[in-house]
Amino acid sequence: MSLLSLSKKVLICYIFSLDTISISDLQSLMVSCRPLYNIIRESDELWRLKFIQRWGNFLSQTPNSCENVWFEWTTMRLKKAKEVQKAVQNMSSVAYPLGQSPLIVINELIAGSYPIPEYVQNELEEIIDDKKIRENKTTLHYAKDVLVKVRISILDKKWRDFMAQPESRKSLFEGVALISQWSTLKHGKQQTCLKDLEISIDEITDRVKQVLELDVGKVSRASTVELKKNNLNILDSINQVMFNELGFKKFPDFDTDYNLYCNFRQAFERKEGCPAVLCAIYQEVARKMGIVCEAVLCYQNDREDENSLWDFMMNFPKLLLRWKDSAGSEDDSIYIDVIPGGYLNPSSLYPSLREQPAASVDSVLFEMQNVLTYFRGHQFDDFGLERVKNDLPFYIRLECSMSPQDPNIITRYAKDCIDLGIQLDDAIQLLQSLEYGPFIGDLYYRSPSKMLEKCISKLNEQKAEIAAAKTVHHRPSSLKFSVGLVVICNYKKWGRNFRKPCVIVSWNVKFQESNEWICKVTSDDDRYNSDEEDLDDVIVDEDEACSRTKKVIPSQDQPHYHILMVDSDEDNPQFQLNVPEETLELLPAAVPIGHDKIWFHFERFDGRRYLPNAEKRAQFPEDEAVTLSLIG
C-alpha cells in the first residue's frame, strides 16, 4: 500500500509521529516525494513533537503564538548542531597546546538572537554526555571549555539585562539564581536551572499552606488585628516548614566545598545555604503567600551567634529580612534572622535599623559576591591552592558582568588573565568595551589602556607558541624516550631522593626553554637565598634550591623532556616540568597520571601508554612506533 493512499491525519498522527520515525527519516521522505513534502512540511504539530522528542522542551519560551515555525526551529537546530560538533572537533587544531578555545570561535557559534546561544549550550551538553565522544578526552576537554565560555556569554547578557532593570522590578531570588548559575558553569547538565528552583519554591509554599490550612479569601476580608495575626502565623509557618521540617541551615564553612556557598540547587538538596540564598528562598515563599519581606543589611558588631572569626566575616554585614505591619508603627516591625533558624525578632533588638531603608537587591548581591572573591583570594594567599587560583578569575569575571563599566574590576580581571595566561581575548574585549572617561578613585593596578597593551602582547605570545607547536620534530637516533610513555622521574627534594611516575608530552634534543622559565628559576633561587645574611659564606645545594620549584638544573648537552607529574606530597600536586634525560627511566608497568593537562596532549590511556591526539602525532610523527617498541 502506498503512503499517499492514506489520509493526511493517519500519516501525521499515526505513522510519522511514531518515536521510531526520526527527523532524518522525515527529511528523506520530503526529498523523495513532492506530495509528502507538502504534507510533512506544513504540519507544525508534527515538527513540534519531533523537536521535543529529539531535544526535549528545554527552551524557556516557545513559539506557540506563531504558526508553522517548528519546522524552521528544527532545521535551525540541526544546522547549529552540525556547526557545534565541527567546531569542537576542530578546536584542538587551532588551540593546541594551550587548550583554550578562542573567543572568536565562540562568538561565531552563538551569533544570533534567542534561541541560538541556548541551542549551542544544549548541543554542547549533549556532546559532553555522549559516551562515544567521552572516550576521546581531548574532544571532551574542548567541549567542556567551549561550554563554559558559551555559558559566560549567555549569563553576561542576562546580568546586563538584570542590572538594567529598576530596583522595583528586581528579585533577590533571580539575582541569587544568576550567581548560582555562574558558580555551576563547569557542571555540565547539572548547572543551576531557574525553572527547577521555582518548582522547589512552589513545593515549599504548598507545604506552608498545608500547615496553615488557611483560606486566603477569608484572610483578605479579616480585620486589621486579625490580618496582622494571620501574617505572623504565615511567617511562623514558613519558619516551621523551612527550618524545622526541612532542616534548612547556614552553610557551614569553606573547608567542605566553597563552590557550594552560592549553589542554589545544592541548597535545596543539602538544605544548606549562605545568608543570601536562605533569605532569597524565605522572601520568595513569603511573596507567594502575599507577604512582602524586605532585605536589610545590619552592620551591628555582634558576634554572639558566630562560632568563629570566619563565621563572622562570612556573615558580615548580617543579612536580615524585615516585615512591616502596614497598619502599625515602626516599632511593630519584625526582623527575620535566617542564620539561627528564622527567628522572628522584635525591632527592639535592632535599634540601629529603625530608620534604615531596605537594602537594594544590587547591594545584597555585591556583598554575596565580595564574600566569594575574598575567601577564594584568601585561600590562595594563605595556602597557595592551585584550584582556587584557577577558579578566582571566573568570579572576578562575574564582577565584570555585574559592573561592566568599572575599570578597577576589569583591569583586575585582566591582570589575573595575564598572570595565568587564560581568557586573554575575553579580557581584551572587556577592556575595549570600557567607556573611557574621567575615572573616580584610583585604578586597582594601572590604566585600562596599558593593561590592554599587555593583554594583546601576551595573547600574541600565545599565538606564537601555538604556531611553534606545529613544527615537526624528527627524532635523532640517540633519543631514548618518546611521547606518551609513562616513566619514572628521579629528583632530589629537601636532601632526599624521590621517584615519581610521569608522562612525556614533548622533547628537545638539547635544553630549550623560554626566558620566562629561566627568570622564574632565577627569581625562585633568589628568594630561597634571600633569607641568608651572608651569601658568600653559604654553600647552596642547587638541586635542593631548584627542587623548591620542581625544576631540575638543565644539562645543556643532553635531551630534555617536558613531563606531567603528580606529587602527592605537595599542597599543589600537579607539575609541568622540563627535565634532562638522565633523570628518567622506563616504568615497566604504566600507571595513569592524574593531571588536568593530560588531555591537551592525549586522547586516552590504554593501560600501557597515553595515545597522542592528532596534533601531537603531527608534531612528533615518529614517536608512535618507538613507544610501541619500548612497551613491547
C-alpha positions in Angstrom: 0.0 0.0 0.0 1.3 3.5 -0.9 1.7 6.1 1.8 -0.2 8.5 -0.4 -3.3 6.4 -0.3 -3.6 7.1 3.4 -5.3 10.2 4.7 -3.2 13.1 6.0 -4.5 12.6 9.5 -3.4 9.0 9.5 0.0 9.8 8.1 0.7 12.6 10.6 -1.0 11.3 13.8 -0.4 7.5 13.5 2.7 7.0 11.3 5.0 10.0 11.2 4.5 10.7 14.9 5.9 7.4 16.0 9.1 7.6 18.1 10.8 5.2 15.6 10.4 7.8 12.8 13.3 10.2 13.2 13.8 13.7 11.9 16.2 12.4 9.2 13.5 9.9 8.1 11.1 12.7 7.6 13.7 14.7 5.7 14.3 11.7 3.4 10.6 11.3 2.7 10.3 15.0 1.9 13.1 14.8 -0.6 11.7 11.6 -2.2 8.2 12.8 -2.9 6.7 16.2 -3.5 3.2 15.4 -2.1 4.8 14.0 1.1 7.0 17.1 1.2 3.9 19.4 1.4 2.1 17.2 3.9 5.1 16.9 6.3 6.4 20.5 5.8 3.0 22.0 6.7 2.4 20.0 9.8 3.6 22.3 12.6 2.4 20.0 15.3 4.5 17.1 13.9 7.7 19.2 13.9 6.9 20.4 17.4 6.6 16.8 18.5 9.8 15.7 16.8 11.7 18.7 18.2 10.7 17.8 21.7 11.3 14.0 21.1 14.9 14.8 20.0 16.0 17.6 22.3 13.3 18.0 24.9 11.3 21.1 25.8 14.4 22.8 27.2 13.5 26.3 25.9 12.1 28.8 28.4 9.8 30.2 25.8 8.1 28.5 22.8 6.7 30.0 19.6 3.1 28.9 20.2 1.9 32.4 19.2 3.2 31.8 15.7 2.1 29.4 13.0 4.3 26.9 11.1 7.6 27.8 12.9 8.6 24.4 14.3 10.0 23.2 11.0 12.3 26.3 10.9 13.3 25.8 14.5 14.1 22.1 13.9 16.1 23.0 10.8 17.9 25.7 12.6 18.7 23.4 15.5 20.1 20.7 13.2 22.2 23.2 11.4 23.6 24.5 14.7 24.2 21.0 16.0 26.5 20.3 13.0 28.3 23.6 13.4 28.9 22.9 17.1 30.2 19.4 16.5 32.5 20.6 13.8 33.8 23.4 15.9 34.6 21.1 18.9 36.3 18.5 16.7 38.5 21.2 15.1 39.2 23.1 18.3 42.4 21.3 19.2 44.0 22.1 15.8 43.6 25.9 16.5 44.2 25.8 20.3 46.9 23.2 20.8 48.9 23.2 23.0 47.3 25.8 25.3 43.9 24.1 25.5 41.9 27.3 25.4 39.1 27.8 23.0 39.4 31.2 21.1 36.7 33.6 21.8 36.3 34.4 18.1 35.1 30.8 17.6 32.6 31.1 20.5 31.2 34.4 19.2 30.7 32.8 15.7 28.8 29.9 17.2 26.4 31.9 19.3 25.9 34.8 16.7 22.2 35.5 16.5 19.3 36.2 18.8 17.5 33.8 21.1 17.4 30.8 21.0 20.8 30.3 19.1 23.0 30.6 22.3 20.7 28.2 24.1 20.8 25.8 21.1 24.6 25.8 21.3 24.7 25.3 25.1 22.2 22.4 24.8 24.2 20.7 22.0 27.5 21.0 24.0 25.8 19.4 27.0 24.7 16.5 24.7 28.2 16.1 23.4 29.7 16.0 26.9 27.1 13.4 27.9 27.7 11.2 24.8 29.6 8.0 25.8 31.3 7.6 22.5 32.6 11.2 22.5 33.7 10.9 26.1 36.2 8.2 25.1 38.3 10.9 23.3 39.5 13.0 26.2 40.8 15.8 24.0 37.4 16.3 22.4 35.8 16.1 25.8 38.1 18.8 27.2 37.4 21.2 24.4 33.6 20.6 24.6 33.7 21.4 28.3 35.9 24.5 27.7 33.6 25.8 24.9 30.5 25.1 27.1 31.9 27.2 29.9 32.6 30.1 27.6 29.2 29.9 25.9 27.6 30.0 29.3 29.6 33.0 30.3 28.4 34.8 27.2 24.7 33.8 27.9 25.0 34.8 31.6 26.8 38.0 30.7 23.8 39.2 28.7 21.4 38.0 31.5 23.3 40.0 34.1 23.3 43.1 31.9 19.6 42.9 31.4 19.0 42.2 35.1 21.2 45.1 36.3 19.5 47.5 33.9 16.0 46.9 35.5 14.7 49.4 38.0 15.0 48.3 41.6 11.3 47.8 42.0 11.4 45.0 39.4 14.5 43.2 40.6 14.1 40.0 42.5 16.7 38.8 45.1 15.7 35.3 44.2 16.5 35.8 40.5 19.8 37.6 41.3 21.0 34.8 43.6 20.0 32.3 41.0 22.2 34.0 38.4 25.2 33.9 40.8 24.4 30.2 41.4 24.3 29.6 37.6 27.7 31.2 37.4 29.1 29.0 40.2 28.0 25.9 38.2 29.4 26.9 34.8 31.5 23.7 34.7 28.8 21.4 35.9 27.5 20.1 32.5 23.8 19.3 32.7 23.9 19.9 36.4 24.1 23.7 36.1 21.5 25.6 38.2 18.2 25.9 36.4 15.8 28.7 37.3 12.8 26.6 36.4 13.8 23.8 38.8 14.4 26.4 41.6 10.9 27.8 41.0 9.4 24.3 41.3 11.2 23.8 44.6 9.9 27.2 45.9 6.3 26.1 44.9 6.7 22.9 46.8 7.7 24.7 50.0 4.9 27.2 49.5 2.3 24.4 49.1 3.6 22.8 52.3 3.3 26.1 54.2 -0.3 26.4 53.0 -1.0 22.8 54.2 0.4 23.7 57.7 -1.7 26.8 57.8 -4.9 25.3 56.4 -5.6 28.9 55.5 -8.5 30.3 53.5 -6.7 33.2 51.7 -10.1 34.8 50.8 -11.1 34.9 54.4 -7.8 36.5 55.4 -8.2 39.3 52.8 -11.5 40.2 54.5 -10.3 40.0 58.0 -10.0 42.9 60.4 -6.7 44.8 60.8 -5.8 42.9 64.1 -6.7 39.6 62.6 -4.8 40.3 59.4 -1.6 41.1 61.4 -2.1 37.9 63.4 -2.6 35.9 60.3 0.5 37.4 58.7 2.6 36.5 61.8 1.1 33.0 61.6 2.2 32.7 58.0 5.8 33.8 58.9 5.8 31.4 61.7 4.6 28.6 59.4 7.4 29.4 56.9 9.9 29.1 59.8 8.4 25.8 60.8 8.5 24.3 57.3 11.9 25.7 56.2 13.9 25.3 59.4 12.1 22.6 61.5 10.6 20.2 58.9 13.1 20.6 56.0 16.0 21.5 58.2 17.5 24.4 56.3 20.6 25.8 58.0 23.5 28.1 57.2 26.4 26.9 55.0 28.9 25.5 57.5 32.3 26.7 56.2 34.6 26.9 53.2 36.6 23.8 54.1 34.0 21.5 52.7 33.5 22.9 49.2 33.5 26.6 48.7 31.5 26.2 45.4 28.5 25.1 47.5 28.4 28.5 49.2 26.3 30.1 46.4 25.0 26.9 44.7 21.2 27.4 44.8 20.3 23.9 43.6 22.6 22.3 46.2 21.0 24.4 48.8 17.6 22.7 48.2 19.2 19.3 48.1 21.6 19.6 51.1 19.4 22.1 53.0 22.4 24.3 53.5 22.9 27.8 52.1 24.6 31.1 52.7 22.6 34.0 54.2 21.6 35.4 50.7 20.4 32.0 49.5 18.3 31.4 52.6 16.9 34.9 52.5 16.0 34.6 48.8 14.1 31.3 49.5 12.3 32.7 52.5 11.5 36.0 50.8 10.1 34.3 47.7 7.9 31.9 49.7 6.6 34.8 51.7 5.9 36.7 48.5 3.9 33.8 47.2 2.0 33.9 50.4 1.2 37.5 50.0 3.7 39.0 52.4 6.4 41.4 51.5 9.7 41.0 53.4 12.4 43.5 52.5 16.1 42.8 52.9 18.1 44.8 55.4 21.9 44.8 56.0 22.8 45.1 59.6 26.3 46.4 60.5 25.9 45.9 64.3 29.2 44.4 65.5 27.6 41.4 67.2 29.4 38.1 67.1 27.3 36.2 69.7 25.7 34.0 67.1 29.0 33.2 65.3 31.3 30.3 66.2 34.5 31.8 64.8 36.0 34.8 63.1 35.4 33.1 59.8 31.7 32.7 60.5 31.6 36.4 61.5 33.4 37.6 58.4 31.3 35.3 56.1 28.1 36.7 57.6 29.0 40.4 57.9 27.2 42.6 57.4 24.3 40.4 58.7 21.5 40.0 56.2 18.0 40.2 57.7 14.5 40.3 56.4 12.1 42.9 57.7 8.3 42.7 57.7 6.5 45.9 58.4 2.9 45.9 59.6 1.3 48.3 57.1 -1.2 49.4 59.8 1.2 49.7 62.6 4.3 51.8 63.6 8.0 51.1 63.1 8.0 49.5 66.5 5.7 46.8 65.1 8.3 45.6 62.6 9.5 42.1 62.7 13.1 41.1 61.8 13.7 37.6 60.5 17.1 36.2 61.0 17.6 33.1 58.8 21.0 32.1 60.2 20.0 30.7 63.6 16.7 29.3 62.1 14.4 32.1 61.1 13.8 33.7 64.4 11.1 36.4 64.4 12.7 39.2 66.4 11.1 42.4 67.5 12.5 45.7 66.3 13.8 46.5 69.8 16.7 44.1 69.2 17.9 46.2 66.3 17.6 49.9 67.3 20.1 51.0 64.6 17.8 49.7 61.9 14.7 51.7 62.9 15.3 54.4 60.3 17.4 52.4 57.9 15.9 51.9 54.4 15.7 48.5 52.8 18.8 47.2 51.1 18.8 47.2 47.4 19.0 43.9 45.6 22.2 45.1 44.0 23.8 45.7 47.4 22.9 42.3 48.7 24.3 40.6 45.5 27.5 42.6 45.7 28.0 41.6 49.3 27.5 38.0 48.3 30.0 38.3 45.5 32.5 40.1 47.8 32.5 37.1 50.1 33.1 34.7 47.2 36.1 36.6 45.8 37.5 37.5 49.3 37.6 33.9 50.5 38.9 32.5 47.3 41.7 35.1 47.3 42.3 34.5 51.0 42.6 30.7 50.5 45.1 31.2 47.7 47.2 33.8 49.6 47.3 31.6 52.7 47.6 28.1 51.2 48.5 28.6 47.5 45.8 26.3 46.4 46.1 25.9 42.7 42.4 25.1 42.2 41.4 28.3 44.0 43.8 30.4 41.8 42.3 29.0 38.7 38.7 29.5 39.9 39.2 33.0 41.1 39.2 34.7 37.7 35.8 33.2 36.9 34.3 35.0 39.9 36.1 38.2 39.2 34.7 37.8 35.7 31.3 37.7 37.3 32.0 41.1 38.9 32.8 42.4 35.4 29.3 41.3 34.3 27.7 42.9 37.3 29.7 46.1 36.8 30.5 46.2 33.1 31.9 49.8 33.2 34.0 49.6 36.4 37.7 50.0 35.3 39.0 48.8 38.6 37.3 45.4 38.4 38.0 44.9 34.7 41.7 45.8 35.0 42.0 43.4 38.0 40.4 40.7 35.9 42.8 41.5 33.0 45.8 41.2 35.3 44.7 37.8 36.6 44.2 36.7 33.0 47.8 37.8 32.1 49.3 36.2 35.2 47.5 32.9 34.5 47.7 33.1 30.7 44.0 32.4 30.3 40.9 34.2 28.8 43.1 37.0 27.4 40.8 37.5 24.4 37.9 38.0 26.8 39.8 40.5 28.9 40.7 42.4 25.7 37.1 42.5 24.7 36.1 43.9 28.1 38.8 46.5 28.1 37.8 47.6 24.6 34.2 48.0 25.7 35.0 50.4 28.5 33.8 53.9 28.1 36.9 55.9 28.7 36.3 59.0 30.7 37.2 60.6 34.0 37.6 57.7 36.4 36.7 58.2 40.1 39.2 56.9 42.6 42.5 55.1 42.0 42.6 52.3 39.5 43.4 48.9 41.0 46.6 48.4 39.1 47.1 50.7 36.1 45.2 52.4 33.3 43.0 50.2 31.1 44.9 51.3 28.0 48.2 50.0 29.5 46.5 46.8 30.6 45.0 46.4 27.1 48.5 46.6 25.6 49.8 43.9 27.9 46.9 41.6 27.2 47.4 41.9 23.4 51.1 41.3 23.8 50.5 38.2 26.0 48.0 36.9 23.5 50.4 37.4 20.6 53.0 35.4 22.6 50.5 32.6 22.9 49.6 32.7 19.2 53.3 32.3 18.5 53.5 29.4 20.9 50.6 27.7 19.1 52.3 28.3 15.7 55.6 26.9 17.0 53.8 23.7 18.2 53.0 22.9 14.6 56.7 22.4 13.9 57.5 18.8 13.1 60.1 17.2 15.4 62.1 14.4 13.7 63.8 12.0 16.1 67.5 11.6 16.3 68.8 8.1 16.8 70.3 9.0 20.2 67.0 9.9 21.8 66.0 7.3 24.4 62.3 8.0 25.2 59.2 9.1 23.3 55.9 11.0 23.7 53.2 9.1 25.5 55.5 6.9 27.6 54.8 6.7 31.4 58.3 6.9 33.0 59.9 7.4 36.4 61.3 10.8 37.2 64.2 10.9 39.8 64.7 14.1 41.6 66.1 15.5 44.9 64.0 17.5 47.4 64.9 18.5 50.9 68.0 16.4 50.7 66.1 13.2 49.9 65.8 11.3 46.6 62.3 10.9 45.2 60.9 8.7 42.3 57.6 9.7 40.8 55.7 8.4 37.7 55.1 10.9 35.0 54.1 11.1 31.3 56.3 12.6 28.5 54.4 15.2 26.4 57.3 16.5 24.3 61.1 16.6 24.0 64.0 18.7 22.7 67.4 17.4 21.6 69.0 20.0 23.9 67.7 22.1 26.7 65.3 24.8 25.3 63.1 26.9 27.5 61.5 30.3 27.4 63.1 33.4 29.1 60.0 33.4 31.3 61.0 29.9 32.6 64.7 30.9 33.2 63.6 34.1 35.0 61.2 32.0 37.2 64.0 29.7 38.2 66.4 32.6 38.9 63.8 34.5 41.0 62.8 31.4 43.0 66.5 30.7 43.7 67.0 34.4 44.8 64.0 34.1 47.2 65.4 30.9 48.5 68.7 32.6 49.3 67.4 36.0 50.4 66.9 34.9 54.0 70.6 34.3 54.4 72.6 37.2 55.9 75.9 36.4 54.2 75.5 34.7 50.8 79.3 34.3 50.4 79.5 32.0 53.4 76.7 29.8 52.3 77.1 26.7 50.1 73.9 26.2 48.2 72.8 22.8 47.0 71.5 23.8 43.6 69.4 20.6 43.3 67.7 21.3 46.6 67.2 25.0 45.7 65.6 24.2 42.4 63.5 21.4 43.7 61.5 24.0 45.6 60.0 25.0 42.3 60.2 21.4 41.0 62.8 22.4 38.4 65.8 20.3 37.6 69.1 22.1 36.7 69.5 21.6 33.0 72.5 19.9 31.4 72.8 21.6 28.0 74.3 18.7 26.1 71.6 16.1 26.6 68.0 15.7 25.5 65.3 17.3 27.7 61.7 16.1 28.1 58.6 18.0 29.1 56.7 15.8 31.6 53.5 16.0 33.5 53.8 14.7 37.1 51.6 14.5 40.2 53.3 14.7 43.6 51.0 13.6 46.5 53.5 15.1 49.0 52.7 18.7 47.8 49.8 21.1 48.5 49.8 21.9 44.8 50.4 18.4 43.4 50.3 19.0 39.6 53.5 20.0 37.8 54.6 20.5 34.2 58.4 20.1 34.2 61.4 20.2 31.9 63.9 17.5 32.9 67.1 16.0 31.4 67.1 12.5 30.1 69.4 11.2 32.8 66.6 11.8 35.4 64.2 9.5 33.6 63.8 5.7 33.4 61.2 3.5 31.8 58.4 2.3 34.1 57.7 -1.4 33.3 54.0 -1.3 34.4 52.4 2.0 33.3 50.0 3.8 35.7 47.6 6.7 34.9 48.7 10.2 35.7 46.0 12.3 37.3 47.0 15.6 35.7 44.5 18.2 34.5 46.5 19.0 31.4 46.9 15.4 30.2 44.0 15.8 27.7 45.6 18.8 26.0 48.1 16.2 24.5 46.4 12.8 24.7 43.1 11.2 23.8 43.2 8.3 26.2 45.2 6.0 28.4 45.2 2.4 27.1 46.7 0.8 30.2 50.3 0.8 28.8 50.8 4.4 27.4 49.0 7.6 26.6 47.7 7.8 23.0 48.6 11.2 21.5 45.9 13.3 19.9 46.1 14.3 16.2 48.1 17.5 16.8 50.6 15.7 19.0 51.1 12.9 16.4 51.7 15.5 13.7 54.3 17.3 15.9 56.1 14.0 16.7 55.3 11.7 13.8 58.0 9.1 14.5 57.4 8.7 18.3 54.4 6.3 18.0 56.5 3.4 16.6 59.2 4.0 19.2 56.7 4.0 22.0 55.2 0.7 20.9 58.7 -0.9 20.6 59.6 0.2 24.1 56.5 -1.1 25.8 56.6 -4.4 23.8 
